[in-house]
Amino acid sequence: MSVDQDRSTAASAKEEESQVTGDAPMNEPSEAYEDLLERLEQGDPGARAALIERAQDRLRLRVSQMLSRFPGVRRVHATSDVLQEVLLDLSGTLNHVTPRDVRHFLGLAGQRIRWKLLDLARRPPPACQPANDMLADAVETTHDPARLAQWGEIHRYIEELPEDERELFDLIFYQGVPQPVVARTLGIAYRTVKHRWQQARLRFMERFDGTVF
């Protein structure tokens, strides 16, 4: 590969890392969490709360983006409420599981988001009836059974993926971790992550009739 191509690849990776779903650039996970994970392992009683606090802004962004794709779900379940449930689940997990490293912690966080969104898909819509025809039309549209069924099917599909592919979804899809950072976290080449993620997305789109994310 030429020097120019190497520079182009590096520039592309840097640009991708700095554009994380419209959020500020994500700190290197080791910088963001490693010190707190070490404190947690040493039995520091405040480390668990500090980990949750440090993670919550990114998780809030991702939960909001997930819900925005399915207005019917978002109409019933506010981002703040869903985030609170995710953080409580994650905090409860940290009570009895000490993450081995940053990779393990991020995996647990992504898993909790996935499980919570799958749980929302299984919940029935509210039983209250709208007071007028206009609201009735809105509720009928936003609670379209086909769309809600797809919401659940997407998360079940990811849940059943092989572990290595599911890990990519937990990091990239559910948490918005940039691919260059994923590569460093997993200890593999950026090009490898990029290729695997492209293949995973193609299989996803094939499974869901061209649905993109």
N, C-alpha and C positions, 0 to 999 in steps of 0.2 A: 504493500500500500504506500502511496506517495506521502510526502510530508504534508502537502496541502490537504489530502484526504484525512490524515490523522488530526490535523488542526480542525477540520470541519466536524469530525466526529466529536472531538473534545468540546467544541463550541456548542454543538447540538445538545450534548449531555448537560453542559452548564446551564444553557437556556431552559432545558426541561426542569432542572432542579430548582430554578428560581421562579418557575411558574406553576405553583401547586394549587390548582383549582381556585385561582384568584386570591389566595391567601398570601401572607408574607412568606418569604423563603423559609423552609423548614430547617431548623438547626440539625446538625448531624445527630442521629439518635443517641450515639454514645455520649455526646456532649449534653444532651437534654435529659437523659435518664440514668446514665451509668452511675453517677455519684449517689443518686437516691436508691438505686437497686443495691448498691453496696451497703448503704445504711440499713435498708430493709433486711438484708441478710444478717447483719450484725445485731438485729433485734431492736433497732431504733423505733420507738412507738409512733413517732411522727412521720416516718418515711412513707407509710402507706398513703396518708392524707396528702402529703406533698406530691407524690406520684400522680394521684388522681387530679389534683389541682393543676399540675403541669400539663397533663394530657387533655384537659377538658375543652380548651379552646379549639383544638384541632378536631376533636370528636364532635363538638357542637356543629362545626362547619360541615363535616361529612354527614351527620344525621340530617341536617337541614337540606343538603343537596339530595340525599336519598329520598326524603319525603316529598321534595318538590317535583319529583318525577311521577308521583302518584297523588294528585290533588285530593282524591277521596280519602286517602289515608291521612294526609296532612290536615284535612278539614276536621277530622275527629281527634287526631293525636298531635298536639302541639310539639314543636321541636324541643322546647324546654322540658316538657314532661317526659318525652322519650329519652332525651339526654340524661335526665335524672335517673331513670330506670337503668340505663346502660352503666352509669357511673356507680350506682348502688350494687349492681351485679358484679362489676369489676372489683369494687372495694371488697365485697364479700369473698370473691375468689382469692384476693391477695391476703385474706385472713388465714387461709390454709394452704396456699400455694406461693412459694417464693420463686419468682422467675429466675431461671438460670443465667439469663443475660438479656440484653436489649431485644434481641430477636424473639425470645420467648415472651417478653412483656408485650411487644407489639402484636404478636400472634394472639395472646389472650384478649387484648383490646379489640382486635378485629373480629375475633370469634364472638365476643359479647355483643357487638353491633349486629353481626349476622343473625345471631340467635334471637335478639330482640325484634329485629325487623321481620323475621319469620314468625315470631309470636304475634306481632301486629296483624300479619296477613291472615292468621287463623281466627282472630277475634271478629265476632259479628258486628255489622254496622249498628249504630244506635237505633233504639226502637221508637224514639220520638218522631212525630209526624210534623212536617212544615205547615205553617199557617196559611200559605197562599200558593197558587199555582206556579208562580215564578220560582219560589224556593223549592217547590216539589221537583221542578225540572232540573234545578241545580243539583239537588241531592241525587236524583236518578242518574245524572251524568257522572258526578264525581264518585259515586259508588257503583259504577258500571261493573257488574260481576266478572266480565271477561278481563278487565284491567286488573281488578283485585286478584283474580285467579293467577294472572301472569306475575304479579308482584310476589305472590307466594311461591310460584313455580321457579322464579329466578333464584330465590334464596335457597330453595331446596336443591336446585341444580348445583349451586356452588357448594352446598353442604356435602354433596355426594361426590365431589371431585377427588381425584388422587391428592394425597397430602401436599406434595410439592406444588401442584397447581392451585390448590385451595389456599396455600400460604401466600401466593402472589395476589390472589383476590383479596385476602384479608389485609394485606399491606397496601396495595395500590387502589383497589376498587372501594374498599370500606374505609380506609384511613387516608388516602391521598398521598401516601409516601412517594416521592419522586423515584423514578426507576434507577437513576445513578445512586441514590441513597439506599435503595433496596439492594442493589448489587453489593455495596460495601457492607451492609448489614448481614447479608447472606454469605459473603465471602466468595462471590463469583464475579465473572467479568460482566461489565455493563452490557456488552453486545449479547451475551448469553441471556441476561434478563430481558432485554428488548426483544430478542427473537422468541423466547418462551411466551412473553406476554402477547406478542402479535399472534402467535398460534392459538393461545387461549382465547383471545378476542374473536378470532375467526371461527373457532368452534362454538363460542357463545352465540355469535350472530347467526350461524347456520342453524343452531338449535332453536333460536327465537325469531326466525323469519326476518333477519336483517336488523333486529333491534340493536342499536349502538349505545355506548355509554362513554 
